[in-house]
Amino acid sequence: AGGTGSGKTTLSNQIIAHVGLEHIAYIQHDYYYSDLGDMPLTERVKRNYDHPNSLETTLLVEHLTMLRRGEVAHVPIYDFATHARSTETKQIDPMPLIIVEGILVLCEPALRSLMDIRIFVDTDADIRFIRRLKRDIEERGRTMQSVIDQYTTTVRPMHTEFVEPS
């Protein structure tokens, strides 16, 4: 866990590179954003994606429980450019190790209870914001102003309320 742009994915990738992908199931909490595909895009962009209610965590808990039992899980694929889930899913096979990564994974008791080890990546807010700005413009097709607006209206307040305390 950790704030937006803290280095969660980088750390996860380093662990995977060291241990080997053949031993790790990797799931991002971001896969589980609620599907808003039936809502007009103009409304989707206004949603608060940094509140725990924006994610379908119960489905993630279900998938983790399946993986822990040795069962395959078919996780959603989320499109950040359209703010909607794909109709396709990604197959995650059970592995000896499971990495679950996301800003809100430690604030959810049901999710936390499935974890043996918890890591919080703590990075200065200015570094996190710069990383997010760069990522959202380059990878998600957002404008600088839209990233700044989202950061000030939802990302930062939700970080203070939910992520930081976790």
Rosetta blueprint (number, residue, H / E / L):
1 A L
2 G E
3 G L
4 T L
5 G L
6 S L
7 G L
8 K H
9 T H
10 T H
11 L H
12 S H
13 N H
14 Q H
15 I H
16 I H
17 A H
18 H H
19 V H
20 G L
21 L H
22 E H
23 H H
24 I E
25 A E
26 Y E
27 I E
28 Q E
29 H H
30 D H
31 Y H
32 Y H
33 Y E
34 S L
35 D L
36 L L
37 G L
38 D L
39 M L
40 P L
41 L H
42 T H
43 E H
44 R H
45 V L
46 K L
47 R L
48 N L
49 Y L
50 D L
51 H L
52 P H
53 N H
54 S H
55 L E
56 E L
57 T H
58 T H
59 L H
60 L H
61 V H
62 E H
63 H H
64 L H
65 T H
66 M H
67 L H
68 R H
69 R L
70 G L
71 E L
72 V L
73 A E
74 H E
75 V E
76 P E
77 I E
78 Y E
79 D E
80 F L
81 A L
82 T L
83 H L
84 A E
85 R E
86 S E
87 T E
88 E E
89 T E
90 K E
91 Q E
92 I E
93 D L
94 P L
95 M L
96 P L
97 L E
98 I E
99 I E
100 V E
101 E E
102 G L
103 I L
104 L L
105 V L
106 L L
107 C L
108 E L
109 P H
110 A H
111 L H
112 R H
113 S L
114 L L
115 M L
116 D L
117 I L
118 R L
119 I L
120 F L
121 V E
122 D L
123 T L
124 D L
125 A H
126 D H
127 I H
128 R H
129 F H
130 I H
131 R H
132 R H
133 L H
134 K H
135 R H
136 D H
137 I H
138 E H
139 E L
140 R L
141 G L
142 R L
143 T L
144 M H
145 Q H
146 S H
147 V H
148 I H
149 D H
150 Q H
151 Y H
152 T H
153 T H
154 T H
155 V H
156 R H
157 P H
158 M H
159 H H
160 T H
161 E H
162 F H
163 V H
164 E L
165 P L
166 S L
